[in-house]
Amino acid sequence: MAENNWTKFTITADFNADARTIYNAWATPAGLESWFLRKAEFYTITGRLRSPEEYILKEDTYEWYWHGFDDQAIQKGVVLEVNSIDFLKFTFTDDTIVSISIRSANGLTLLDLTQENIKEEPNPSRNLFVQCQTGWIFYLANLKSIVEGGIDLRNKRLDVKSNFK
């Protein structure tokens, strides 16, 4: 019997939208802000801030800000790969790596999100495998909701704080 691998997971989501729409939702600051983040800032290797509709590129650095948290809760990382069509990879929480692959099958656009290099954690309350997987499932459902129906499921109210840490 194989043991569980708590250092990597993959989630697949399906969309009734074209692949370009899904790619753009990941590959531009405005796209990420439409379903995922309060603010997404990407900087070129020369330090220039990318415009909201500008595509991210390999070696860009980023600063991400979340709804429900102040500007002290910031996620920083680096874009590791992009192909401008159907793939991108970036660093994420605690030195993990997230890869996004987009493909078409049976009339749907499929997105495979893989997060790897997750450190094993004996304390369940700090388990990134569970926390990140839960978060990505919600945000991929929100992306589906937005591209297929226009309803944003995120809590954007400043007077209602998230308990997610």
Residue pairs with C-beta under 8 A, 6 or more apart in sequence:
6 118
6 120
6 127
6 129
7 116
7 117
7 118
7 119
7 120
7 129
8 114
8 115
8 116
8 117
8 118
9 114
9 115
9 118
9 129
9 132
9 133
10 112
10 113
10 114
11 112
11 113
11 133
11 136
11 137
11 140
12 110
12 111
12 112
12 113
13 110
13 111
13 113
13 140
13 141
13 143
13 144
14 108
14 109
14 110
14 111
14 144
15 21
15 22
15 108
15 109
15 110
15 111
15 143
15 144
15 147
15 148
16 108
16 109
16 147
16 148
17 109
17 147
17 148
18 109
19 86
19 102
19 103
19 104
19 109
21 109
21 147
22 102
22 109
22 111
22 143
22 147
23 85
23 86
23 102
24 31
25 31
25 32
25 34
25 35
25 143
25 147
26 32
26 88
26 100
27 55
27 56
27 82
27 84
27 88
28 52
28 53
28 54
28 55
28 56
29 40
29 41
29 42
29 50
29 51
29 52
29 53
29 54
29 56
30 52
30 53
32 40
32 64
33 39
33 40
33 52
34 146
35 139
35 142
35 143
35 146
35 147
35 152
35 154
36 139
36 142
36 143
37 64
37 65
37 66
37 67
38 65
38 66
38 67
38 156
39 64
39 65
40 62
40 63
40 64
40 65
41 49
41 50
41 62
41 63
41 64
42 49
42 50
42 54
42 56
42 60
42 61
42 62
42 79
43 49
43 50
43 60
43 61
43 62
43 63
44 50
44 57
44 60
45 59
45 60
50 56
50 60
55 82
55 84
56 62
56 79
56 82
56 88
57 79
57 82
58 79
58 80
58 81
58 82
59 78
59 79
60 78
60 79
61 76
61 77
61 78
61 79
62 75
62 76
62 77
62 78
62 79
62 90
63 74
63 75
63 76
64 74
64 75
64 76
64 77
65 71
65 73
65 74
65 75
66 73
66 75
66 162
67 154
67 155
67 156
67 162
68 155
68 160
68 161
68 162
68 164
69 161
69 162
75 92
75 93
77 90
77 91
77 92
78 90
78 91
79 88
79 89
79 90
80 89
80 90
80 91
80 97
81 87
81 88
81 89
82 88
82 89
86 101
86 102
86 103
87 99
87 100
87 101
87 102
88 99
88 100
89 97
89 98
89 99
89 100
90 97
90 98
91 97
91 98
92 98
92 115
92 132
93 128
93 132
94 118
94 119
94 128
95 117
95 119
96 115
96 116
96 117
96 118
96 128
96 132
97 115
97 116
97 117
98 113
98 114
98 115
99 112
99 113
99 114
99 116
100 111
100 112
100 113
101 111
101 112
101 114
102 109
102 110
102 111
102 112
103 109
103 110
103 112
104 110
111 140
113 136
113 140
115 132
115 133
115 136
118 128
118 129
118 132
119 128
121 127
121 128
121 129
124 130
131 164
135 164
138 153
141 153
142 152
142 153
142 154
145 151
145 152
145 153
146 152
155 162
